[in-house]
């Protein structure tokens, strides 16, 4: 009688211990209507041994709504510094894709589909891919970037496009945290998030 009750418990215990669910992969850019990121971009100039800010700009990135393009759910992604463009992004299993783009400057309207990967995700350190920039390499994961909103554990994407070396910091589940630009080896520009809303 003892074995009659003990065996099912033992089997259950073995199954429970053996169950090892995969860790949830958060999207690199969380896409939902109303999500936004406000970025402050500071340009610096080299005055002898001192770097001083010479220009400060603020831009807003917003996801307005979703639609279907070629049967795939896409999100309308707009940037205040590119008012003539509307980008349609999607999260696929291997990264963020630009599925389509609309250009409208008031005189000319052009809509075209692209289906181009712009950010690979998930990634391993050392991987490379082609996005908007050529020669993007993942040089770090779980690297901390500090902002006034807090510290974010980021994936670091580096683009070596002469004469610029851009470091893109993305925090999965949060989005674009910062971009640091170097002109050759000289620190030139920093863009980082100063306000955001990301739906749970």
C-alpha positions as CSV (number, residue, x, y, z in Angstrom):
1,X,0.0,0.0,0.0
2,X,2.9,2.4,0.7
3,X,4.3,2.0,-2.8
4,X,0.8,2.6,-4.3
5,X,0.9,6.1,-3.0
6,X,4.6,6.8,-3.1
7,X,5.2,6.0,-6.8
8,X,2.9,8.7,-8.3
9,X,4.4,11.3,-5.9
10,X,8.0,10.3,-7.0
11,X,7.1,10.5,-10.7
12,X,5.5,13.9,-10.2
13,X,8.6,15.1,-8.3
14,X,10.8,13.9,-11.1
15,X,8.8,15.6,-13.8
16,X,8.5,18.9,-11.9
17,X,12.3,19.0,-11.3
18,X,13.0,18.1,-14.9
19,X,10.8,20.9,-16.2
20,X,13.1,23.7,-17.3
21,X,11.0,26.3,-19.3
22,X,13.0,28.6,-21.6
23,X,13.5,32.1,-20.5
24,X,11.1,34.6,-22.1
25,X,12.7,36.6,-24.9
26,X,11.5,40.2,-24.6
27,X,11.2,42.2,-27.8
28,X,14.0,44.5,-28.6
29,X,11.5,47.3,-29.3
30,X,8.2,46.8,-27.5
31,X,5.5,47.7,-30.0
32,X,2.1,48.8,-28.8
33,X,-0.1,51.8,-29.7
34,X,0.9,54.8,-27.5
35,X,4.4,53.7,-26.7
36,X,6.9,56.6,-27.0
37,X,10.5,57.5,-26.3
38,X,11.8,61.1,-26.0
39,X,15.4,61.4,-26.8
40,X,17.8,64.2,-26.0
41,X,20.7,64.5,-28.5
42,X,23.8,66.6,-27.5
43,X,26.5,67.4,-30.0
44,X,29.9,68.2,-28.7
45,X,33.0,70.0,-30.1
46,X,36.6,69.6,-29.1
47,X,38.0,72.8,-27.6
48,X,41.6,71.9,-26.8
49,X,41.4,69.4,-24.0
50,X,37.8,70.0,-23.3
51,X,34.6,68.7,-24.9
52,X,31.8,71.2,-24.7
53,X,28.2,70.9,-25.9
54,X,27.4,73.0,-28.9
55,X,23.9,71.9,-29.8
56,X,21.1,70.2,-27.9
57,X,18.0,68.8,-29.7
58,X,15.0,66.8,-28.5
59,X,13.2,64.3,-30.6
60,X,10.2,62.1,-30.0
61,X,9.6,58.6,-31.3
62,X,6.1,57.2,-31.2
63,X,4.1,54.1,-32.1
64,X,0.7,55.3,-33.3
65,X,-1.2,52.2,-34.4
66,X,-0.9,48.9,-36.2
67,X,-1.9,47.5,-39.5
68,X,-1.4,44.5,-41.7
69,X,1.2,44.5,-44.5
70,X,1.5,41.4,-46.6
71,X,-0.4,39.5,-43.9
72,X,2.0,40.6,-41.1
73,X,1.1,42.8,-38.1
74,X,3.1,46.0,-38.4
75,X,3.3,49.1,-36.2
76,X,3.4,52.7,-37.4
77,X,6.6,54.2,-36.1
78,X,7.1,58.0,-36.5
79,X,10.0,60.2,-35.5
80,X,9.7,64.0,-35.0
81,X,13.0,64.6,-36.7
82,X,11.8,62.8,-39.9
83,X,8.3,64.2,-40.3
84,X,8.0,63.2,-44.0
85,X,8.5,59.5,-43.2
86,X,6.3,56.9,-41.6
87,X,8.0,53.6,-40.9
88,X,6.1,50.3,-40.5
89,X,8.0,48.0,-38.1
90,X,7.4,44.4,-36.9
91,X,9.0,42.1,-34.4
92,X,9.9,38.8,-36.0
93,X,11.5,35.8,-34.4
94,X,15.0,36.9,-35.4
95,X,14.7,40.7,-34.9
96,X,13.1,44.0,-35.8
97,X,12.1,44.5,-39.4
98,X,11.1,47.5,-41.5
99,X,8.2,46.0,-43.5
100,X,7.4,49.2,-45.3
101,X,8.0,52.9,-45.5
102,X,5.8,55.9,-46.5
103,X,7.4,59.1,-47.8
104,X,5.1,62.2,-48.1
105,X,6.6,65.7,-48.3
106,X,3.3,67.3,-49.4
107,X,4.3,67.2,-53.1
108,X,5.3,63.6,-53.5
109,X,3.9,60.4,-51.9
110,X,5.8,57.2,-52.2
111,X,5.0,53.9,-50.4
112,X,7.1,50.9,-50.8
113,X,7.7,47.6,-49.0
114,X,11.1,46.4,-47.9
115,X,11.0,43.5,-45.5
116,X,14.5,44.4,-44.3
117,X,16.0,43.4,-40.9
118,X,17.2,46.5,-39.1
119,X,18.1,45.1,-35.7
120,X,18.9,41.4,-35.1
121,X,17.5,40.0,-31.8
122,X,18.2,37.8,-29.9
123,X,21.9,37.9,-30.5
124,X,25.2,36.6,-29.2
125,X,28.4,38.6,-28.7
126,X,30.5,38.6,-31.9
127,X,27.5,38.3,-34.3
128,X,27.3,40.6,-37.3
129,X,24.6,41.6,-39.6
130,X,23.5,44.3,-42.1
131,X,20.9,46.8,-41.1
132,X,20.4,50.5,-41.9
133,X,24.2,50.7,-41.2
134,X,26.6,48.4,-42.7
135,X,28.9,46.2,-40.6
136,X,26.9,46.0,-37.3
137,X,28.5,43.9,-34.7
138,X,27.2,42.9,-31.2
139,X,30.1,43.7,-28.9
140,X,28.4,43.3,-25.5
141,X,25.3,42.1,-23.7
142,X,24.1,43.1,-20.3
143,X,26.1,46.3,-20.4
144,X,24.7,49.0,-18.2
145,X,23.9,52.4,-19.6
146,X,22.8,55.1,-17.1
147,X,20.2,57.8,-17.8
148,X,18.2,60.1,-15.6
149,X,15.4,57.6,-15.8
150,X,17.6,54.8,-14.3
151,X,20.1,52.2,-15.3
152,X,19.4,49.8,-18.2
153,X,20.9,46.5,-19.0
154,X,21.6,46.8,-22.7
155,X,22.7,45.0,-25.8
156,X,25.5,47.0,-27.5
157,X,25.4,47.2,-31.3
158,X,28.4,48.8,-32.9
159,X,28.4,50.2,-36.4
160,X,31.8,51.0,-38.0
161,X,30.7,53.2,-40.9
162,X,33.7,55.5,-41.8
163,X,34.1,58.1,-40.6
164,X,31.6,57.4,-37.8
165,X,31.6,54.7,-35.2
166,X,28.1,54.5,-33.6
167,X,27.3,52.6,-30.4
168,X,23.6,51.7,-30.1
169,X,22.3,50.7,-26.7
170,X,19.0,48.7,-26.7
171,X,17.4,47.3,-23.6
172,X,15.0,44.3,-24.5
173,X,11.5,45.1,-23.3
174,X,12.3,48.8,-23.1
175,X,13.7,49.8,-26.5
176,X,16.2,52.3,-27.7
177,X,18.1,53.7,-24.7
178,X,21.0,55.6,-26.3
179,X,23.3,56.1,-29.3
180,X,26.8,57.4,-28.8
181,X,28.7,58.6,-31.9
182,X,32.4,58.9,-32.5
183,X,34.0,60.7,-35.4
184,X,37.0,58.4,-35.9
185,X,38.2,58.3,-32.2
186,X,36.7,61.7,-31.1
187,X,33.6,61.6,-29.0
188,X,31.0,63.7,-31.0
189,X,27.4,63.1,-30.1
190,X,25.3,61.4,-27.5
191,X,21.6,60.7,-27.8
192,X,19.8,59.2,-24.8
193,X,16.2,58.6,-23.6
194,X,14.9,61.2,-21.1
195,X,11.2,60.2,-21.1
196,X,9.2,57.2,-22.2
197,X,6.1,55.2,-22.0
198,X,6.1,51.5,-22.7
199,X,2.8,49.6,-22.1
200,X,3.1,46.5,-19.9
